[in-house]
Amino acid sequence: MENILEEIADGLYQIRIPLSFRLKYVHIFAALLENRLTLFDTGPDLPSTSSTLQNCLGQIGKSIYDIDRIFLTHFHVDHCGFAGRIKEMSGAVIHMSEIDFATLRLCLEKHRRIGLIRSFYRSHGLEEASIQAYERFIDAFNALTRPFTTENFLVENEILKVGKRNLRVLFTPGHTRGHVCFILPEEKILIAGDNILPHITPNLSPDFSLPSFLPLESYIHSLERIEFLPVKAVYPGHGLRFEDLRGRVKEIKEHHVQRKNLALHSLKEDSKTVCEVSRDIFGDDLPDFDRVLALNETYVHLRQLEKEGLIESTRREDKFLYWRVWRVGKR
């Protein structure tokens, strides 16, 4: 296990924040600028986040009250949940993509969120018990996000000054529709958030606020945008730093080709709901939360297959059904 606090470049620190769910920790980053601090991501709004951050910043002679800017890669609770609390304590200015800020506000509006969740999962065949369990999970996660406001929205390819450093913003939608990465060109460092991880593939999910969004297509395009960046080290939100960016991109792209093929094979004989295809791929013996993640990933791959003209779908009564399109001579 790597150190909780590690200086990865002059005055730039990686901090490992503990998590209370499956992923055991999230990496955030602090840039020391004389009397000020800039933070990249924050961890969730938990006492353990506050104590870990205070302890680590104390080791470099600073505190949470010295943070004046926060840059967020995306809206998920483990990356932005503590930002509102820091803003209340230090007056820090929060920067994130406008898309993800709007999505975060939607997620925190319980009535609208529940309506979208129920409509989506019912239409794709998920059982009521799993839907209700997922709603409880989401309520618990959202309770770890301190609400905040901001009008400071990141702009694609803008160059920001962090002390003497130049920082380039790169939009990388897929994991979320408004996900961004940060490039430090002088040090050849990529702060990647959840766009690319060393040992697992980032979860891809539907965007309830924009049904036309294609997460897989967007994600592959994002991978291709970063694939040949002149960086020496990638610092992900979860997992150890790694250097072989091109090799990891290739692995993830191959993984999604395999998943699409599994989804296509599931539709070899009959039309099915997304839930039925996900059971063929992942099995039926899954906890409720994993059942939802499996359905999300399956949906993303089916949507992409439909975009590629290999399958079609229709809504019959209250369910969407997908089926394979057979070409002459191929079966």
N, C-alpha and C positions, 0 to 999 in steps of 0.2 A: 504493500500500500504506500502511495506517495505521501510526501509531507503535507500537513494541513496548510502550511504557508510556505510558498516557494517563490523566490525571485527568479523570474524567467528571462528578464532583460533588465537593463539599468532602470531602477525605479518602477518596474512593472511586476506585479505579484499575482500569482495564482493562489486562490483560497478555496479550500475544499469544505463545502457546507454540508452537514449531515442532513439526510432526508428520512422521513418516517414511513416511506412506502418502498416499493420494490427496488427502485434504483436507490442505492444506499447513500449517494452523495451527488452534489452538483458542483461544478466549478464556476466560480465567479472570479473577476479580475479587478485589481485596483492599481491605478496609475498615480504615483506620488508626484505632485507638482508643487514643490516648496511648501506653502501653507495650505494647499488644497488637495483634494482627492477626487479622481474620477473613477466611477465604478462601472463595470460591465456585467450586467445581470446582478441578481440580488439574493436568490434563494427564496423560500416561502416565508410567510409571516408566522414564525414560530419562535419561542424563547431560545431554542437551540441555535437558530440563525443569529439572533442578536448577540448571544454570548460568544459564539465562535467568531463573529465578525469583530466584536469589540476586542476580544483577546488578540486576534491576528493584527488588527490595526494598531493596537497598543504596542506590539513588538516592533513596529516601524515608527513609533512616536506619534501616532495619530489616533483619532476616534471617529465614530459615526458622525459626530457633529462637524467634522472637517470635510465631509463629502459635499461637493457643490454641483456635481453632474452625475447622472446615471444614464447609461446607454443600454437599451434592452434589445436582445436578439429577437424575442417573440413573447407572446402574451401568456404562456403556460405558467402555472402557479410556481413551479420550482425555479423559474427564471425571473419572474417579476413580482411575486407575492409580497416581498418585503419593501418594495420600492416606495409605496405610499407611506409606510411607517418612517422610512428614512427621510422622506420629504417633510414630514411633520416635525422631525427632530432637528434637521439641519437646514431646511429650506432648499434642498437640492432640486435642480431642474431635471426633469425626466424627458428623455428623448427615445422615441420608438417609431415604428412605421404607423402611418395613419390607419392603414387597413387593420393591423392587429389591435390598435387601440379601440377601434370601433367594434371589433369582434370581442374584445375583453368586456366592453360595456354591455354587449348583448349577453355574454355568459353570466354576468352578475345580475341581470334582470331575470329573476327566477321564473316569473309567470311566462314570459316570452320563450325562455330557454326550454322549459318543460314542454310547452306546446310543440316546439320544433322537434325535440327529441322523440316525443311519443309518436308524432306523425311519421317521422322518418323510419324509426325502427319497426313500428307496426306494419308499415307498407312493405318492409323487406323481410317479414316473417319471424322476427324475434319474439320470444314468449314474453307475456306480461310480467312474469316474475323477474326475468332478467332485465327488463326495461326499468322496473321499479328499483331493483338493486343498483343499476347504473345511475339512476337519478340520485340515490343516496350517496354514491361515490362522488358524483359531481358536486353535490351540496357540500360534502366534507372538504373537497379540494378547494372549492371557491371560498370557503370560510378561511382559508390560509392566504387569501389575497386581500391586502389592505387597499380599498378603493382609492384611486387618485385621479386627478385631472391633469391634462397637459395639452398645450397647443404647439409643442415643439416636435414636429414630425420629421423624421429622417428622409433624405432625398437620395435617390439612386445615384451612385458614383460621386456624391459630394465629398469634398476633402475637409475634414475637421482638424483643428489643432488641439492636441492634448499635450500641453507644455510645448516642448520643442519637436514633438512627434507630429507627423502627418498621419491621419487616420482616414482610410477610404471606406465608404459605405457600399456594400454590395447586396442588392436584393436577391434573395434565394428562396422563393416560394416553393412550397411542397409540404413540408412538415406542418407549417401553417401558411396561410395565404399571404401573410405579411412578414415572413421570417427574413432577417437580415444577418449577414456576417460582417465582420470588421477586419480589414487588412491593414497591417502595419508594414508598409513597404520597406522602410529602412532596415528593420530587423528581420524582414521576410517571415512574418508571423501571421497566421490566420486564426482569429478568434471565431470559432465555427458555430457556437451555440449547439443546436441539435440538427444542423443541416447534414453533417457527416460525423459518424461515430466510429470508433475503431473496431468494436467487436459485435455490435448489434446494428440492425437497420432501424433508422428512425421510423416511428409509427406514422403512417399516412391515413388520414381520416377525411370524411366528407366535411365540407364547409356548409353548415346549415343556412347561413345567411346568403349564400350564392350557390345554388344547386348546379349551375353550369360550370363551376370550377372543376378542373381535372387535376387532382392532386399528383397523380403519377406522372403525367406528361410534364407538368410544371416542375416536379422534383427532378426528373431526368434532365430537363433543360438547365436547372440550377446546378446539378452535378457537372454538366458539361461546361458551365461558366467558370467553375472553380478548378476544373481538372488540370489545366495547364498553367495555373497561377505560379509565378516565381516565388514560392514560399519554401522555406526550409523546415518549418514545424507547424503542425496543426494542433491547436488547443481546443478540444471539444468540450461540450457541456458535461459529458459523462465519459468516464474512461480516461486512459493515459494518453498523453501527447503521442503523435506519430509523425513520421516523415514522408512515407510513401503515399502521397495524396493520390497520384495517378493510379497506383495499384488498388487502393481502397475504392476509388470510384468505379473501377472495372469490376471489382467483386460485387458491389451493390447493384450495378446495372445487370449483371448476370443473375443475381438473386431475383430480381423482379421479372426477368424473362422466364425463369423457372416457375415463379408463382403464377404468371399469366398462363403458362402452359398447363399447370395443374387445374386452373379454373376452366380452361377450355376443355380439358379432358373430362371434367365433371359434367359438362353439358353434352357429352357424346351421344346420349340416347334421348333424354327427356328435357323439357323446359323445367326450370327450377327457380325458387326464390334465392336471394343472396344468402339467406341463412342456411338453406339446404346445401348450397355450394360450399359455404364455409365449413360445414360439418364434414363434407367429403374430404376437404383438405386438412382440417385441423382436428377432426374427431369431435365427439359429442361430450366427452368427459372433461369439461373445462369449468373453472369457476365463472361466476356471472361476469366479472369484469373482463376476464380473458375472452369470454364468449363475444363480448361487444367488440373488443379489439380485433378478434378474428373476422367478425362480420365487416368491420370498417375496412380492413385490408382487402378482403375479398371484394367488397363493393368497389374499391378504388381500381382493382385490376379488371373487374368486369366492365366498368365504365370505359377504361382504356381499350379493352377488346372491342367494345361497341364503337368507339371512335375509329378504330382501325378496320371496321367493317366485317369482323369475324363473328360477331354475335349480334342479336337484336333483342329488343325488350318491348313489353307492353304492360299496361296496367289492366288486370282483370279483377273486377269487383274492387277489393280493397288492397290487393297485393300486386307488386311488380314481379313479372316473370321474365327470365332470360333464356334464350335458346341459341343453339349454334347455327350459323349459316354455312350450309354445305356447298362447295363448289363442284362442278362437274368433274368426275374422276377422282375426287378426294373424299375419303371417308375413313 
